[in-house]
Amino acid sequence: MKLSQFKYPIPKNLIAKVPKSPRDQCKLMVINRETGEMESKKFKDVLNYMDAGDVLVLNDSKVFNARLYGTKEKTKAKIEVFLLRQLSEEENIWDVVVDPARKVRIGNRIFFTKNLYCEVIDNTTSRGRIVRFNYQGDFSKYIEKLGKTPLPPYIKRESTEKDKDDYQTIYANDEKVGSVAAPTAGMHFTKDLLKKAEAKGVKIVFLTLHIGLGTFRLVEVEDLSKHRMDSEYYELSKETADIINAAINKKKKVIAVGTSVARVLETNVITSRMVRYGKGWTDKFVHPPQTL
């Protein structure tokens, strides 16, 4: 399968700058896998494709405000620091991406406020750096207040305070903070829609996959089999795995909401088509002619 087969023109005026409200009023494309027939629906109509005993699997990872803007200590050059993941909680050391990278070297200090700065202690990639943050207090709460919501690169505008809610699923778990981008497919669910699904007899379960910066990275190789995905951390509990496996045994549908959920399930499929529970890192890449 070639990358060029997936290229198509899309007018910029058709790319939404803000989400629909209510969330479930957005468009839903439905494809019949047997006939190839396509239909245009509203997302709220997704309930029509669920039956009692089916399992809806959601990614409950919560997005944090990963984009920081600061200035270099001496030159006052403006630097963007994009937080990827914390490497040491005790020393507050983080893996980050900086821009413009050419201006950021080992030993440099970047100041964000009078109370917060970071020092570059290592290079990882052309734009990647390891930094140590210096802050006295609750760092996580401060970053939530100071940081900006990391919008997808195709949305050409500055982030706003409203984005902190808009670009978060309504079921994001406060104990599962770690994504730098929202599990997009799940953003269209409302509380009312989930309640209606449960009332219909659909079982709702959660797993966690922390979406990393790789979600914004372009596929640049023509041969898709040569593309390498960035690894992302996941957790799949025994309870969730057991409910999914029970549904499979009863020949009920397992509805994976979004590619992040699909990646975790495909990573943990065993020969019997059941899924095992566990946690770890996955770089799973599902592409044609593979099927789920």
C-alpha positions as CSV (number, residue, x, y, z in Angstrom):
1,M,0.0,0.0,0.0
2,K,1.4,3.4,-1.1
3,L,1.1,6.8,0.7
4,S,0.1,8.5,-2.6
5,Q,-3.1,6.4,-2.6
6,F,-4.3,8.4,0.4
7,K,-3.7,11.9,-0.9
8,Y,-6.7,14.0,-1.8
9,P,-7.5,17.8,-1.9
10,I,-9.5,19.3,0.8
11,P,-10.5,23.0,0.8
12,K,-9.2,24.8,3.9
13,N,-12.6,26.4,4.5
14,L,-14.0,22.9,5.2
15,I,-11.7,22.4,8.1
16,A,-13.6,23.4,11.3
17,K,-11.8,25.8,13.6
18,V,-13.9,25.0,16.6
19,P,-15.9,21.8,17.6
20,K,-19.7,21.5,17.2
21,S,-21.9,22.2,20.2
22,P,-23.4,19.9,21.4
23,R,-20.6,17.6,20.6
24,D,-22.8,14.8,19.2
25,Q,-24.2,17.1,16.4
26,C,-21.1,16.6,14.3
27,K,-21.2,14.6,11.1
28,L,-20.7,10.8,11.1
29,M,-19.7,8.8,8.1
30,V,-21.1,5.2,8.1
31,I,-19.6,2.6,5.8
32,N,-21.2,-0.8,5.3
33,R,-18.2,-3.1,5.2
34,E,-20.0,-5.8,3.2
35,T,-21.5,-3.6,0.5
36,G,-19.2,-0.5,0.6
37,E,-22.2,1.7,0.8
38,M,-21.6,5.1,2.6
39,E,-24.1,7.2,4.5
40,S,-23.9,10.6,6.1
41,K,-25.4,10.8,9.6
42,K,-25.1,12.8,12.8
43,F,-22.8,11.4,15.5
44,K,-25.7,10.9,17.9
45,D,-27.0,8.3,15.4
46,V,-24.1,6.0,16.4
47,L,-26.6,4.5,18.9
48,N,-28.4,2.9,16.0
49,Y,-25.4,0.7,15.4
50,M,-25.2,-0.6,19.0
51,D,-27.1,-3.5,20.5
52,A,-27.6,-4.8,24.1
53,G,-24.5,-6.8,25.1
54,D,-22.1,-4.9,22.8
55,V,-19.1,-3.3,24.5
56,L,-18.0,0.3,23.9
57,V,-14.3,0.8,24.6
58,L,-13.1,4.3,25.4
59,N,-9.7,5.8,26.0
60,D,-9.8,7.7,29.3
61,S,-6.4,9.4,29.0
62,K,-6.6,13.1,29.9
63,V,-4.8,15.8,28.0
64,F,-2.5,18.2,29.8
65,N,-1.5,21.7,28.7
66,A,1.7,20.6,27.2
67,R,2.7,23.8,25.2
68,L,4.8,26.4,27.1
69,Y,6.2,29.7,25.8
70,G,9.3,31.1,27.3
71,T,12.5,33.2,26.7
72,K,16.2,32.3,26.8
73,E,18.0,33.7,29.8
74,K,20.5,36.0,28.0
75,T,19.3,36.6,24.5
76,K,15.6,36.8,25.4
77,A,14.8,34.8,22.3
78,K,11.3,33.4,22.3
79,I,11.2,29.6,22.6
80,E,8.3,27.1,22.5
81,V,8.7,24.1,24.8
82,F,6.4,21.1,24.2
83,L,6.2,18.7,27.1
84,L,6.2,15.0,26.1
85,R,6.6,13.0,29.3
86,Q,8.1,13.3,32.7
87,L,11.3,11.2,33.1
88,S,11.9,11.9,36.8
89,E,9.3,13.2,39.2
90,E,11.8,13.7,42.0
91,E,14.1,15.9,39.9
92,N,11.3,17.2,37.6
93,I,13.1,16.1,34.5
94,W,11.2,16.0,31.2
95,D,11.5,14.9,27.7
96,V,10.5,17.9,25.5
97,V,10.5,19.3,22.0
98,V,11.7,22.8,21.4
99,D,11.2,25.4,18.7
100,P,13.3,26.9,17.2
101,A,15.7,24.1,18.1
102,R,18.8,25.8,16.7
103,K,18.7,28.3,19.5
104,V,18.5,25.8,22.3
105,R,21.7,24.1,23.5
106,I,22.8,22.2,26.6
107,G,23.2,24.5,29.5
108,N,20.7,27.1,28.3
109,R,18.0,28.3,30.6
110,I,14.5,29.1,29.5
111,F,12.3,31.3,31.7
112,F,8.5,31.1,31.6
113,T,7.7,33.3,34.6
114,K,9.8,34.7,37.4
115,N,9.0,31.5,39.4
116,L,9.6,28.9,36.7
117,Y,12.5,28.1,34.4
118,C,14.0,25.0,32.9
119,E,17.6,24.1,32.1
120,V,18.6,22.0,29.1
121,I,20.7,19.0,30.2
122,D,20.8,16.8,27.1
123,N,19.9,16.5,23.4
124,T,17.8,13.6,22.1
125,T,16.8,14.4,18.5
126,S,17.2,17.4,16.2
127,R,14.3,19.1,18.1
128,G,14.3,16.9,21.2
129,R,15.8,18.0,24.5
130,I,15.9,16.7,28.1
131,V,15.3,19.6,30.6
132,R,15.1,20.0,34.3
133,F,12.4,22.3,35.6
134,N,13.0,24.5,38.6
135,Y,9.8,25.4,40.5
136,Q,8.9,25.5,44.2
137,G,5.4,24.2,44.6
138,D,2.8,22.0,42.8
139,F,4.3,21.8,39.3
140,S,1.4,20.0,37.7
141,K,-1.2,22.5,38.9
142,Y,1.1,25.4,37.8
143,I,1.5,23.9,34.3
144,E,-2.2,23.4,33.9
145,K,-2.6,27.1,34.6
146,L,0.3,28.3,32.6
147,G,0.4,25.9,29.6
148,K,-1.6,26.1,26.4
149,T,-3.8,23.4,24.9
150,P,-1.9,21.6,22.1
151,L,-4.2,22.0,19.1
152,P,-3.8,19.8,16.0
153,P,-1.4,21.4,13.4
154,Y,-4.2,21.7,10.8
155,I,-6.1,24.2,13.1
156,K,-4.5,27.5,12.3
157,R,-5.3,29.7,15.3
158,E,-4.1,30.4,18.8
159,S,-5.5,28.2,21.6
160,T,-8.0,29.8,24.0
161,E,-9.2,29.0,27.5
162,K,-12.3,27.4,26.1
163,D,-10.1,24.8,24.3
164,K,-9.1,23.3,27.6
165,D,-12.6,21.9,27.8
166,D,-13.4,21.5,24.1
167,Y,-10.3,19.4,23.4
168,Q,-10.9,17.0,26.2
169,T,-13.3,14.0,26.2
170,I,-16.1,14.3,28.8
171,Y,-14.9,11.0,30.4
172,A,-11.2,11.9,30.7
173,N,-9.9,10.6,34.0
174,D,-8.1,13.0,36.4
175,E,-6.0,10.1,37.5
176,K,-4.9,9.3,33.9
177,V,-3.2,12.6,32.9
178,G,-0.6,12.1,30.1
179,S,-1.8,12.8,26.6
180,V,-0.5,15.8,24.5
181,A,-3.6,15.4,22.2
182,A,-7.1,14.3,22.8
183,P,-8.3,10.9,21.7
184,T,-10.2,12.7,18.9
185,A,-12.9,10.1,18.1
186,G,-14.1,10.2,21.7
187,M,-14.5,13.9,21.8
188,H,-18.0,13.6,20.1
189,F,-19.6,11.7,23.0
190,T,-21.8,13.6,25.4
191,K,-22.9,12.4,28.8
192,D,-26.4,12.0,27.5
193,L,-25.3,9.9,24.6
194,L,-23.3,7.6,26.9
195,K,-26.4,7.3,29.3
196,K,-28.6,6.3,26.4
197,A,-26.0,3.7,25.3
198,E,-26.0,2.2,28.8
199,A,-29.8,2.3,28.9
200,K,-29.8,0.3,25.7
201,G,-27.7,-2.4,27.4
202,V,-24.3,-1.4,26.0
203,K,-21.4,-2.0,28.4
204,I,-18.9,0.9,28.6
205,V,-15.3,0.1,29.5
206,F,-12.1,2.1,29.6
207,L,-8.5,1.6,28.8
208,T,-5.7,4.2,28.8
209,L,-3.3,5.2,26.0
210,H,-1.3,8.4,26.5
211,I,-1.2,10.0,23.1
212,G,2.3,11.4,22.3
213,L,3.7,14.0,19.8
214,G,3.9,11.2,17.2
215,T,0.2,11.8,16.6
216,F,1.1,15.1,14.8
217,R,4.0,13.5,12.8
218,L,3.5,13.1,9.1
219,V,3.9,9.8,7.3
220,E,6.8,10.6,4.9
221,V,7.6,7.2,3.4
222,E,5.8,6.1,0.2
223,D,5.8,2.4,1.3
224,L,3.5,2.4,4.4
225,S,5.1,-0.8,5.7
226,K,8.3,1.2,6.3
227,H,6.7,3.8,8.5
228,R,7.6,3.6,12.2
229,M,5.2,4.7,14.9
230,D,6.3,6.4,18.0
231,S,5.8,4.3,21.1
232,E,3.0,5.3,23.5
233,Y,2.3,4.1,27.0
234,Y,-0.9,2.1,27.6
235,E,-2.8,0.3,30.4
236,L,-5.5,-2.3,29.9
237,S,-7.0,-3.6,33.1
238,K,-8.1,-7.2,33.8
239,E,-11.6,-6.1,34.4
240,T,-11.8,-4.4,30.9
241,A,-10.2,-7.4,29.2
242,D,-12.6,-9.8,30.9
243,I,-15.7,-7.8,29.7
244,I,-14.3,-7.6,26.2
245,N,-13.6,-11.3,26.1
246,A,-17.0,-12.2,27.4
247,A,-18.6,-10.1,24.6
248,I,-16.4,-11.9,22.0
249,N,-17.5,-15.3,23.3
250,K,-21.1,-14.2,23.0
251,K,-20.4,-12.9,19.4
252,K,-21.3,-9.4,20.5
253,K,-19.7,-6.3,18.9
254,V,-16.6,-4.7,20.5
255,I,-16.7,-1.1,19.4
256,A,-13.2,0.5,19.6
257,V,-13.6,4.3,19.8
258,G,-10.7,5.7,17.9
259,T,-7.2,4.6,16.7
260,S,-5.7,4.8,20.2
261,V,-8.2,2.2,21.5
262,A,-7.7,0.0,18.4
263,R,-3.9,0.1,18.9
264,V,-4.1,-1.1,22.5
265,L,-6.5,-3.9,21.6
266,E,-4.5,-5.0,18.6
267,T,-1.3,-4.9,20.7
268,N,-2.9,-7.3,23.2
269,V,-4.7,-9.7,20.9
270,I,-3.7,-13.4,21.5
271,T,-4.1,-16.3,19.1
272,S,-7.7,-17.1,20.2
273,R,-8.7,-13.5,19.2
274,M,-9.2,-12.8,22.9
275,V,-7.3,-9.8,24.5
276,R,-4.9,-10.0,27.4
277,Y,-4.6,-7.4,30.1
278,G,-1.4,-5.5,30.9
279,K,0.5,-2.3,30.5
280,G,3.5,-1.2,28.6
281,W,4.5,0.6,25.4
282,T,3.2,0.0,21.9
283,D,4.4,1.1,18.5
284,K,1.6,-0.9,16.7
285,F,0.8,0.3,13.2
286,V,-2.2,-1.2,11.5
287,H,-2.3,-0.5,7.8
288,P,-3.7,-2.2,4.6
289,P,-3.9,-5.0,3.8
290,Q,-4.1,-5.7,7.6
291,T,-7.6,-5.7,9.1
292,L,-8.9,-5.3,12.6
